[in-house]
């Protein structure tokens, strides 16, 4: 099997902690280029933008998008239009509709578009899904807390307009919930907490249910 040549766009904490080590550990993958405004030294050619990478860099088969969410959709469109497989860091977009044209373009170009719902692959998720499959579920309560200072140190974009705020870490809880539930879930009520010094919510309190009327908070 030929090695998949990967380019990373956006070299922040998630790329350094997860993507670069994972690529290095997989004999089927090779990191051949990066695109980042800071142009960090990681041992491969560095460019400021995806367009520069595609125009002047080595051949790439796939692009891993690790940028903040504000610019991710436009960059994904450009990569797909160039015929590259695309790995989207989560969340892939702020709405389902926002991602629809990415799905259509990937199908048109015959390439893979993958969204990294990494929490779904946690060891306990398949066990929980199997446990719930044949049971009557009366209520579910999820308390999900993450220390943003640990996972996004100095990354103020998460609280800026378009940064998605709590939904960047909170999507992990939602991705697990929607994987383990036997039925589709939908939101019935939500409250967002937005302090005066930020532009995106720092907390969300959500009520959901499913076709069986399960109370989910």
N, C-alpha and C positions, 0 to 999 in steps of 0.2 A: 504494500500500500504506500502511495506517495505521501510525503510529509506535507501537511497543510501549513502554508506560510501565512503568519498572522501579523497584522498591524494593529497597534493599540492607539486609540485616540482619547486623550485625556489621561495624564499620568499623575494621579493623586494617590491618596491613601489606599483606596480599594484596588487600584491597579498594582501598586507596589506590594501590598499585603497578600493579594489573592491571585490576580491574573498572571503577573510575571513569574512568580514561583510555580504556578500550576502549569504554565506553558513549558517552563524549563524542565519540569519533572515528567512530561509526557513525550515519549519518543515520536509520536505521530504529529507533534506540533513544533513549529519553530517561529520564534519572535524575530521578525526581519526589519521592522521599522516602528517608530512611534511618531505621534503628532501631539504636541503640547506647547502652549505658549511659552512655558519656561524652558523648554528644550533640555530636560535633564539628561545626565549621562547614564545610560543603562546598557551600553555596549553595542548598540545598533544605530543606524542612521536616524537622526531626529529632525523633524520638520515642525513648522508652526501650525499648519492646518492639514486637514485631510486632503484638500485639493493639491497642496504641494507634495504630499506623500505620494498620491496617485500619479502626479505628473512627473516628478523627478526622482522618486524613490525606487527601491527594488520591487520586483513583481510580488504582489500579495494576493492570496486567495480569499482571506477572510479578515473582517474588521471587528475588533472588540471595542464597543463604545462605552467609555467610562467617564464621560463628561457629565457635568451637572445637567439636570433634565431640561433646562430652558432651551438649549441648542441641540438637544439629542435628536429630535425628529428630523430637522433639516439635514443634519449630518447623516442620519440613517438613509434618508432619501437619496442623498448623493452617492453613498456607498452602494446601495442597491442598484441605482441607475448605472453605476460603473460595472455591474455584474459581480459584485463581491458578496460572499456570505456575511451575514451581520449578526453579531452577538450584542444584544441590548442589555445594559445593566438595568436593574429594576429601579423604579417603575418604568415601564416602556413609554408611558404617556400619562397625562392627567385625566384622559377620558378614553373610552373604548373607540369612539369615532376617530379620535386623533391618530390611532394606530391602524385604522382600516386601510388607508391608502398604502401603508408600508406592507401590509399583508398582501394586498393586490399586486403591488410592484414586484415583491419577491416571487410570487407565483408566475408573473409574466416573464421574469428574467430567469426562472428556473433555479433560484438560489435559496438558501436556508435563511430564515429569520427566526432567531431564538431569543426569548426573554428569560432572564436569569432569576427565576423564582427559587433561589437557592435554599430557602428555608423548607420548601416542600421535600427536599432530599435529606432532611435530618433523619437520624436513625429511627426515631420513635414514630414518625408520621405514618408509614405503612401499617404499623401495628395498631395505631389509633384508628385508622381508616377501616381496617378489618374488624376491629372491635365494635365500631358503630354501625357497620353495614346491615346487621340483622337485628338491631335493637330499636326500641321506641325511645326517642330522645325528647325529653320534656323541656329542658332548658340548658343553655350553654352560657358561661360567663368567662370572658377572657380578660386578663389583666396583663398588659404588655408594656414594659418599660425598658428604655434603652438610654444609656448615658451618651448623649450626642457629643460631649466633649471628648469622649474616648474614641468614638467611631468616626467623628468628623472634626478633628481638632483644627481650629482656625479656619474652618470652611464656612464662612458667613453666608455663602450663597443659599444654604439650606433654609434660612429665615428670610431671604429676600423674595420679592415678587417673582412668582414662577418657580421658586425653589421647592415647593411642595411641603415644606415644613415637616410636621409629624408624619405625613404620609410616606416620607422616604424610609424611615425605620418601621413605621406602623404597617406598611404593606406586607411585612414579613408575617405578622399575625393573620392578616386577611388571606394571604396565600396559603397558609396552613389550614385555616378554617374552610376555605372553599375546596381544598383537596380532600379533607377527611369527611365532609358532610355527604350523606347519601343523596341529598337533593340540592338544587340550586338555592342560594340565599339572596335576599334583597333587603335593601335598607328601608326602614320605616321612619326613622328619626335620627337626627344627628346634631351635636353641638360642638362647635370648634372654639378653642381658647386662643385668642390672638392678643398678646400684650401690646401696649402702645409703642414699644421700641422695636417691633419686628413687623414684617409684612406678610408672614405666613403663620399658620397655627402651630403652636407648640404642643397641643394636646387635642385629642378627639374623643368624644363620648358618643358611641353609636348604638342604635337599637336596630336589630335585624330579625327576620323570620324566614321561613321557607313554606313550601306548599302544605306542609303538615301543621303549620302554625307554631313551630318551635320558637320559644323565646330566646333570643340570642343578644347578648350585650357585650 
